[in-house]
Amino acid sequence: MIKLQYLLLLSCFIGTIYASQCFDFSCHVYNVTSAGLDPVYGPGPGLEGHALAFADEKVPGGITKYDFYNNYGVMTVVDKNTLIVTGTMVPSTGARAPYIEAKLVFRPFQCTTCANPKLELQANAYVPAGPIDPCSWKYFVIDTAASRLVGKDLELEGWDIILTPHMGMPLQVGKGANGKNLNLGMSSWFSFEFVKNGTRYTSPNVADINVDLTCSDCPSGDYAATAAMGPTGGQSAYVSSTDLTPFGGFQSFDFVNKSGNLHLESNGDMLLTGTLSPVSHDSPLLTCSLLFHPNRDYFRSMKLELDYHVYFPQGWVDPGTYIYYDIDTHNSQCISGETTIKFVGDMMMPMQLGYGANGKNMNYGMAVWLQYSVIRGGVEVEGPDYILDFNVDLTCQE
């Protein structure tokens, strides 16, 4: 191993960096799955990766290996320097209880040398003998204060799990960095403890993350936004107000002429644009542009409008995988003639994006409740007491 680390350091010095292996922040959202074993380069039978594994059989709840529900977690890249991993972790046996509601936040870590990465693959997987160049990996450290792992159900109910860096070891991200295969992935060891009502279980052993990463951004950056239809119908936008005068007396609106579009900006923002008209009517028309910024802080959705059987643990929709965005109140409005509908807040529930997030069906979509003011001639004529509700399906436009 010492010889291998020397060769890796030498390869960094002479610049043998494989650009295709770099984790370069060009993708904003990744699917996170447990890292399977490579039959040639993997560390050995029975050493497959998991979303979270505890090397301690005495942990509260008694479960030592967890995977994301449906083997589907989400990682968002915020400001090209912060990683946020979310989802629901269930026992690797396939059971749905106990489970862990997860949000892990990682900040950049300045690694002074690439000579000490966590190398778990066979030695011939790494340069110069193999295709994996650890010098292309990037490193992050867990933000313990911003992260949450909340135990739910059975013996795990009420336990909070706290991860901290183990012996200063950072999270490593890149091709082969999961330590189980040659895919783009990430891994790390953590010290951990379980806390519940003042009781602490501190383990001398480590927790381990070994996962694959797959970019899930729409390649074009554009998603067609259409009305999310439920059992009783639906619309793209719905107005909840005792005064519908600014909307021509109508409550339900749809995007017309396929104009609804959600665009992923290069910095990770989302821009929703399009022209709305009342359902089954041609006017008035509302020309809308709404800007959203990634939200770092929100944990779990409170806006669950589907039947409860649809959601985990009964159904397959996992609200833990929703991605959240804050409305930019300075750059979000709909305009109809001389009237501007100015969006001023989101009721402390940010826009949510994901499967089932539209609140009407299980499709990939988005939803948000927005407070608005009505402005005419530069004067506010109606305060932010009412709501405009967006519920749309999102389809990647190739």
BALOTOR-639348 format. One line per 4 residues: number of its first residue (from 1); for each residue x, y, z of C-alpha. Coordinates in pm, whole numbers, always signed. Layout:
BEGIN
NUM = X,Y,Z; ... $
***
This chain:
BEGIN
1 = +0,+0,+0; +285,+241,+79; +431,+175,-266; +91,+233,-427 $
5 = +50,+565,-245; +397,+671,-359; +305,+597,-720; -17,+793,-683 $
9 = +169,+1093,-544; +416,+1070,-831; +132,+1057,-1086; -13,+1375,-936 $
13 = +322,+1545,-957; +369,+1469,-1325; +9,+1562,-1403; -145,+1233,-1512 $
17 = -497,+1348,-1445; -780,+1180,-1630; -1022,+1466,-1702; -1312,+1228,-1766 $
21 = -1283,+1105,-1407; -1325,+1445,-1245; -1623,+1543,-1038; -1651,+1890,-1189 $
25 = -1981,+2032,-1054; -2127,+2054,-1404; -2422,+1845,-1286; -2661,+1990,-1028 $
29 = -2864,+1684,-920; -2745,+1324,-885; -2923,+998,-815; -2754,+819,-525 $
33 = -2751,+438,-516; -2565,+176,-316; -2232,+85,-477; -2231,-271,-612 $
37 = -1915,-478,-628; -1705,-479,-943; -1629,-849,-1016; -1271,-771,-1118 $
41 = -1161,-466,-922; -1394,-488,-619; -1249,-544,-270; -1395,-895,-235 $
45 = -1716,-1098,-187; -1962,-970,+72; -1810,-621,+81; -2071,-440,-126 $
49 = -2148,-77,-51; -2446,+73,+132; -2595,+418,+182; -2496,+386,+548 $
53 = -2336,+96,+736; -2239,+75,+1103; -1950,-151,+1202; -2120,-220,+1536 $
57 = -2395,-475,+1597; -2491,-309,+1928; -2632,+9,+1770; -2986,+106,+1875 $
61 = -3236,-71,+1654; -2990,-352,+1586; -2968,-280,+1210; -2617,-224,+1078 $
65 = -2674,-180,+702; -2910,+67,+535; -2984,+146,+169; -3198,+423,+24 $
69 = -3562,+327,-21; -3608,+198,-377; -3227,+235,-396; -3293,+600,-477 $
73 = -3144,+892,-291; -3074,+1242,-423; -2768,+1464,-404; -2790,+1831,-497 $
77 = -2487,+2050,-563; -2542,+2401,-426; -2326,+2698,-527; -2081,+2452,-688 $
81 = -1927,+2378,-349; -2182,+2219,-116; -2327,+1867,-143; -2667,+1785,+10 $
85 = -2768,+1418,+20; -3129,+1336,+106; -3362,+1038,+114; -3503,+767,+337 $
89 = -3274,+484,+443; -3422,+139,+509; -3263,-190,+622; -3066,-358,+344 $
93 = -3279,-670,+403; -3565,-496,+219; -3772,-427,+530; -3930,-82,+564 $
97 = -3878,-47,+937; -3696,+84,+1120; -3587,+362,+889; -3379,+678,+888 $
101 = -3482,+1018,+749; -3157,+1152,+608; -3007,+1485,+516; -2628,+1497,+494 $
105 = -2448,+1821,+414; -2084,+1829,+299; -1857,+2134,+258; -1534,+2160,+58 $
109 = -1224,+2012,+221; -882,+2131,+113; -680,+1813,+80; -309,+1898,+95 $
113 = -205,+1573,-76; -369,+1294,-271; -130,+1038,-120; -373,+934,+155 $
117 = -708,+862,-9; -924,+569,+108; -819,+296,-137; -1041,-14,-117 $
121 = -1031,-147,-472; -776,-398,-592; -433,-239,-637; -442,-288,-1015 $
125 = -752,-65,-1038; -541,+246,-977; -296,+428,-1202; -52,+349,-1345 $
129 = -180,-11,-1373; -551,+64,-1393; -807,+325,-1500; -874,+497,-1164 $
133 = -676,+809,-1076; -739,+919,-715; -562,+1246,-792; -877,+1350,-981 $
137 = -1098,+1308,-673; -1247,+1595,-479; -1284,+1603,-102; -1554,+1725,+135 $
141 = -1611,+1729,+509; -1946,+1663,+675; -2123,+1964,+827; -2248,+1794,+1142 $
145 = -2457,+2091,+1254; -2646,+2111,+923; -2688,+1734,+879; -2971,+1523,+1019 $
149 = -3023,+1149,+1054; -3350,+1085,+1238; -3444,+734,+1346; -3806,+628,+1294 $
153 = -4020,+331,+1394; -3958,+28,+1615; -3650,+42,+1839; -3495,+325,+1636 $
157 = -3780,+569,+1702; -3660,+896,+1853; -3287,+837,+1808; -3079,+1103,+1636 $
161 = -2762,+978,+1468; -2467,+1216,+1466; -2179,+1169,+1220; -1841,+1339,+1257 $
165 = -1519,+1299,+1056; -1324,+988,+1154; -960,+1073,+1222; -995,+1374,+993 $
169 = -1089,+1158,+694; -1289,+1354,+434; -1557,+1233,+196; -1396,+1145,-137 $
173 = -1585,+1192,-464; -1488,+1079,-812; -1452,+780,-1044; -1383,+475,-829 $
177 = -1399,+683,-508; -1681,+465,-371; -1424,+190,-311; -1649,-79,-459 $
181 = -1645,-31,-837; -1520,+196,-1115; -1830,+417,-1131; -1854,+779,-1031 $
185 = -1923,+763,-660; -1823,+864,-310; -1727,+713,+24; -1600,+793,+368 $
189 = -1571,+663,+724; -1732,+853,+1011; -1728,+841,+1386; -2086,+826,+1514 $
193 = -2313,+831,+1814; -2685,+778,+1876; -2864,+1032,+2097; -3214,+1011,+2249 $
197 = -3356,+1219,+2534; -3014,+1271,+2689; -2908,+909,+2644; -2603,+855,+2426 $
201 = -2462,+549,+2258; -2110,+626,+2141; -1936,+359,+1938; -1560,+301,+1907 $
205 = -1621,+180,+1553; -1702,+362,+1229; -1997,+427,+1001; -1933,+388,+629 $
209 = -2088,+538,+314; -2020,+375,-26; -2248,+491,-309; -2268,+545,-684 $
213 = -2361,+884,-832; -2549,+932,-1160; -2630,+1277,-1299; -3007,+1321,-1334 $
217 = -3013,+1672,-1485; -3217,+1705,-1802; -2942,+1736,-2067; -3114,+2028,-2239 $
221 = -3179,+2205,-1909; -3544,+2253,-2004; -3848,+2078,-1864; -4194,+2115,-2021 $
225 = -4434,+2230,-1747; -4792,+2105,-1793; -5096,+2079,-1571; -5063,+1803,-1310 $
229 = -5380,+1600,-1333; -5525,+1412,-1038; -5832,+1191,-987; -6059,+1498,-993 $
233 = -5877,+1689,-1265; -5620,+1961,-1226; -5464,+2278,-1360; -5125,+2445,-1380 $
237 = -5215,+2723,-1137; -5501,+2788,-897; -5594,+3116,-726; -5724,+3114,-368 $
241 = -5873,+3458,-310; -6202,+3629,-224; -6123,+3886,-492; -6065,+3733,-835 $
245 = -6087,+4065,-1022; -5714,+4070,-1109; -5766,+3728,-1272; -6078,+3816,-1471 $
249 = -6295,+3634,-1218; -6127,+3295,-1281; -5948,+3062,-1040; -5803,+2784,-1258 $
253 = -5531,+2849,-1519; -5324,+2641,-1762; -5015,+2717,-1966; -5116,+2781,-2327 $
257 = -4945,+2677,-2653; -4695,+2457,-2467; -4539,+2771,-2320; -4480,+2632,-1971 $
261 = -4109,+2574,-1914; -3886,+2514,-1615; -3526,+2596,-1702; -3224,+2483,-1504 $
265 = -2982,+2775,-1490; -2605,+2717,-1498; -2578,+2822,-1133; -2846,+2574,-1020 $
269 = -3137,+2821,-1007; -3473,+2727,-1160; -3669,+2966,-1385; -4038,+2894,-1446 $
273 = -4182,+3079,-1746; -4493,+3066,-1960; -4828,+3221,-2044; -5134,+3122,-1843 $
277 = -5496,+3151,-1948; -5813,+3050,-1763; -5906,+2686,-1818; -6137,+2664,-2124 $
281 = -6109,+3042,-2185; -5881,+3260,-2396; -5837,+3558,-2166; -5708,+3720,-1957 $
285 = -5354,+3607,-2028; -5088,+3607,-1755; -4727,+3620,-1871; -4521,+3470,-1591 $
289 = -4156,+3451,-1493; -4064,+3304,-1154; -3706,+3260,-1033; -3615,+3007,-763 $
293 = -3287,+2957,-575; -3174,+2625,-419; -3275,+2594,-56; -3004,+2468,+182 $
297 = -3204,+2435,+503; -3544,+2270,+452; -3557,+1911,+576; -3882,+1725,+501 $
301 = -4190,+1834,+305; -4499,+1949,+491; -4689,+1981,+163; -4813,+1625,+111 $
305 = -5140,+1641,-84; -5167,+1289,-224; -5339,+1001,-46; -5116,+884,+238 $
309 = -5101,+533,+89; -4891,+678,-197; -4609,+785,+34; -4343,+581,+210 $
313 = -4378,+348,+396; -4707,+237,+231; -4631,+355,-124; -4325,+409,-340 $
317 = -4314,+792,-334; -4043,+911,-95; -4081,+1280,+1; -3731,+1256,+144 $
321 = -3599,+1281,-212; -3771,+1612,-290; -3548,+1905,-382; -3639,+2249,-251 $
325 = -3611,+2600,-394; -3687,+2946,-252; -3885,+3202,-450; -3688,+3513,-548 $
329 = -3937,+3781,-448; -3747,+4047,-643; -3764,+3862,-974; -4092,+3672,-979 $
333 = -4421,+3799,-1120; -4706,+3745,-1365; -4818,+4037,-1582; -5162,+4089,-1737 $
337 = -5208,+4422,-1913; -5158,+4698,-1654; -5171,+4452,-1364; -4871,+4284,-1206 $
341 = -4909,+3986,-975; -4598,+4017,-757; -4496,+3707,-563; -4386,+3799,-213 $
345 = -4354,+3472,-17; -4401,+3096,-4; -4563,+3049,+339; -4231,+2909,+465 $
349 = -4280,+2606,+239; -4034,+2627,-52; -4105,+2498,-400; -4068,+2120,-404 $
353 = -3951,+1915,-700; -3952,+1536,-742; -4170,+1232,-801; -4513,+1300,-653 $
357 = -4405,+1651,-553; -4677,+1814,-767; -4938,+1698,-516; -5172,+1563,-785 $
361 = -5011,+1243,-913; -4690,+1038,-887; -4523,+1192,-1191; -4206,+1397,-1174 $
365 = -4323,+1750,-1106; -4326,+2054,-881; -4560,+2244,-655; -4553,+2565,-455 $
369 = -4796,+2791,-271; -4711,+3156,-335; -4840,+3465,-161; -4888,+3759,-395 $
373 = -4960,+4130,-409; -5149,+4305,-690; -4983,+4615,-836; -5138,+4865,-1078 $
377 = -4965,+5181,-1194; -4681,+5111,-955; -4917,+5107,-657; -5003,+4802,-447 $
381 = -5382,+4770,-455; -5411,+4432,-289; -5191,+4296,-11; -5027,+3953,+23 $
385 = -5323,+3778,+184; -5401,+3535,-97; -5236,+3236,-263; -5152,+3128,-616 $
389 = -5082,+2753,-623; -4869,+2594,-897; -4899,+2216,-958; -4727,+2092,-1273 $
393 = -4581,+1781,-1430; -4226,+1818,-1561; -4097,+1637,-1870; -3740,+1668,-1992 $
397 = -3726,+1831,-2336; -3462,+1657,-2545 $
***
